[in-house]
Amino acid sequence: MFTGIVESIGRVRRTRAIASGVEIWIDCPQLVDGIAVSDSVAVDGVCQTVTRLDARGFAVQAVGETVQKTTLGRLTVGRALNLERSLRPTDRIGGHFVQGHVQDVGVVEALIPRGEGFLFSVRIPEELMRFVVCEGSVALDGVSLTVASLTACGFSINLIPYSAGATTLASRQVGDAVNIEVDIIGRYVERLLHGYAPTSGRPPERSATEAYGATLSLEQLSEWGYKS
């Protein structure tokens, strides 16, 4: 688990093809002393396991679905990466709960300077739009951000000067790919409302929308035990 507050920026030292994926060596001497083999580190928002260490940095191995659904399979030497070590129970949660489980890749549509900050617009796959709400949370390349506005096929955020300087987002260009992780709460809510197909052989449960219609009323909530 992470918070989306980037600790440091690392750089790709080298990549090497491995079975069904890629091994990535990342230079980040600032974090090496606080990392051990088998630790979890968010690399541009993707939860990865540290497999090797040296004095300059560490290695991770991205395979299978991670390569298919994130930008890690297309990294080049010298690429800057947002890095965050996993959350400890005693840490402050400065951003929001970020799992490091990227849903898909979005595309930068605009990066417009606004003073020392930027208006950052991203196009995302249509199936993720239902999880994005104004003033809600989203993680871009592992950075916890607040949605400022919605567009027809994505959203915009206001990148404050601090975040522009402490992350890689200000260096992105129109057309660049970015890792998208939507808020976990929205994903759970959708799952609860739509029900699921059990594996016990029983008939699938009806979803809330099937049972009660597309909208809720106080009467319907009362049936579920809600008291106003």
C-alpha positions in Angstrom: 0.0 0.0 0.0 1.2 3.5 -0.9 0.0 7.1 -0.5 0.9 8.6 -3.9 3.4 11.1 -2.2 6.5 10.6 -4.3 9.7 10.2 -2.2 12.3 10.5 -4.9 12.9 10.5 -8.6 15.1 7.7 -9.9 16.4 7.0 -13.4 16.5 3.8 -15.5 20.1 2.5 -15.6 19.5 -0.4 -17.8 16.8 -2.9 -18.9 17.1 -6.6 -19.8 14.6 -8.9 -21.3 13.6 -11.8 -19.2 11.0 -14.6 -19.6 7.7 -12.9 -20.2 8.9 -9.5 -19.1 11.8 -7.2 -18.3 14.3 -6.6 -15.5 14.8 -2.9 -14.8 17.7 -1.4 -12.9 16.9 1.9 -11.3 19.5 4.4 -10.0 18.3 6.1 -6.8 21.1 6.4 -4.2 18.8 8.5 -1.9 16.6 5.5 -1.2 19.1 2.6 -1.2 19.8 2.7 2.5 16.1 2.3 3.3 15.4 -0.5 0.9 15.9 -4.3 1.2 15.5 -7.2 -1.2 11.8 -8.3 -1.2 10.6 -4.8 -0.3 7.8 -3.2 -2.3 8.4 0.0 -4.2 6.0 1.9 -6.4 7.8 2.6 -9.7 5.8 5.2 -11.6 2.8 4.0 -9.6 3.4 0.3 -10.3 3.9 -1.9 -7.2 7.2 -3.8 -7.7 9.3 -6.1 -5.6 13.0 -5.3 -5.2 15.0 -8.3 -6.4 18.6 -7.0 -6.3 20.5 -4.1 -4.7 23.8 -2.3 -5.1 25.2 1.0 -4.0 23.5 3.0 -6.7 20.1 1.5 -6.8 17.9 -1.5 -7.2 16.4 -3.9 -9.7 12.8 -5.0 -10.2 11.2 -7.5 -12.6 8.0 -6.6 -14.4 6.3 -9.6 -16.1 3.0 -10.7 -17.5 0.1 -8.4 -17.0 2.3 -5.7 -15.5 4.1 -5.3 -18.8 0.8 -5.3 -20.7 -1.1 -2.8 -18.6 1.6 -0.3 -17.6 4.4 1.7 -19.1 7.2 -0.4 -17.5 7.6 -2.6 -20.6 8.5 0.4 -22.7 11.0 2.2 -20.4 14.3 3.5 -21.9 17.7 4.1 -20.3 17.7 7.5 -18.6 14.0 7.8 -18.1 13.0 9.5 -14.9 10.7 7.6 -12.6 8.6 8.5 -9.6 9.5 6.3 -6.6 7.7 5.7 -3.3 8.4 3.0 -0.7 5.5 1.1 0.8 3.5 2.7 3.6 4.3 1.9 7.2 1.4 1.8 9.8 2.9 4.8 11.6 3.2 7.1 8.5 1.0 10.0 7.7 -1.3 9.4 4.7 -0.7 12.6 2.8 -2.3 11.6 -0.4 -4.9 8.7 -0.6 -4.7 4.9 -0.5 -2.8 3.8 -3.6 -2.3 0.0 -4.2 0.2 0.2 -7.0 -2.2 -1.9 -9.1 -2.4 0.1 -12.3 -5.7 -0.4 -14.2 -4.5 0.9 -17.6 -2.4 3.5 -19.4 -3.7 7.0 -20.3 -2.3 9.6 -22.7 -1.3 13.2 -22.0 -3.6 15.5 -24.0 -2.4 18.9 -22.6 0.2 20.4 -20.3 -0.6 24.1 -20.1 1.6 26.4 -17.9 -0.3 28.3 -15.2 2.1 30.5 -13.3 4.6 28.0 -11.8 2.2 25.1 -12.1 0.4 23.4 -14.9 -3.0 22.3 -16.1 -2.5 18.6 -16.8 -5.1 16.9 -19.0 -5.2 13.1 -19.6 -7.3 10.9 -21.9 -8.1 7.5 -20.3 -9.9 4.4 -21.5 -13.7 4.8 -21.5 -14.3 1.9 -19.1 -12.3 3.9 -16.3 -14.4 7.1 -16.7 -17.1 5.8 -14.3 -14.5 5.7 -11.5 -13.4 9.3 -11.9 -15.3 12.2 -10.2 -14.6 15.9 -9.8 -12.6 16.6 -6.6 -12.0 12.8 -6.3 -8.6 11.1 -6.1 -6.6 9.5 -8.9 -3.0 8.4 -9.2 -0.9 9.3 -12.3 2.4 7.6 -12.5 2.1 7.0 -8.8 1.3 10.6 -7.9 -1.8 11.2 -5.8 -3.8 14.0 -7.4 -7.2 15.6 -7.2 -9.5 15.7 -10.2 -10.2 19.3 -11.1 -12.6 18.7 -14.0 -13.9 16.0 -16.3 -13.7 16.0 -20.1 -15.5 13.9 -22.7 -12.8 11.2 -22.5 -10.7 12.0 -19.5 -10.0 14.6 -16.8 -7.8 17.5 -15.9 -5.8 18.2 -12.7 -4.1 21.4 -11.5 -0.4 20.5 -10.9 0.8 22.7 -8.1 4.4 24.1 -8.3 5.6 21.7 -5.6 4.3 18.6 -7.3 5.7 19.9 -10.6 9.2 20.1 -9.1 9.0 16.9 -6.9 7.7 14.5 -9.6 8.2 13.7 -13.2 4.8 14.9 -14.4 6.0 18.4 -15.5 8.4 16.7 -17.9 5.8 14.7 -19.7 4.8 15.8 -23.2 1.6 15.6 -25.2 1.2 12.0 -26.4 3.2 10.5 -23.6 1.7 7.4 -21.8 1.0 7.6 -18.0 0.0 4.9 -15.6 -3.6 5.3 -14.3 -4.9 3.9 -10.9 -8.4 5.0 -10.0 -9.6 5.2 -6.4 -10.1 1.8 -4.8 -13.2 3.0 -3.0 -15.0 3.6 -6.4 -14.0 0.1 -7.6 -15.5 -1.5 -4.5 -18.7 0.5 -4.6 -19.2 -0.6 -8.2 -18.6 -4.2 -7.3 -21.1 -4.0 -4.4 -23.8 -2.3 -6.6 -23.5 -4.7 -9.5 -23.3 -7.9 -7.5 -21.2 -10.9 -8.6 -21.6 -14.4 -10.0 -20.9 -16.8 -7.1 -18.9 -20.0 -7.8 -21.1 -22.2 -5.6 -23.5 -23.1 -8.4 -26.3 -20.8 -7.0 -27.9 -18.4 -9.4 -26.1 -15.0 -9.7 -27.4 -12.3 -7.3 -29.3 -9.4 -8.7 -27.4 -6.2 -8.7 -28.8 -3.2 -6.8 -29.6 -1.4 -10.1 -31.5 -4.5 -11.3 -33.4 -4.8 -8.1 -34.2 -1.2 -7.4 -33.7 0.7 -10.7 -31.0 3.1 -11.8 -31.7 5.6 -8.9 -32.1 5.2 -5.2 -34.9 6.6 -3.0 -35.2 7.0 0.8 -37.8 4.2 0.7 -35.3 1.9 -1.0 -32.6 2.8 1.5 -35.0 2.2 4.3 -35.5 -1.4 3.1 -31.7 -1.9 3.5 -31.9 -0.6 7.1 -30.8 3.0 6.6 -32.2 5.4 9.1 -32.3 9.1 8.4 
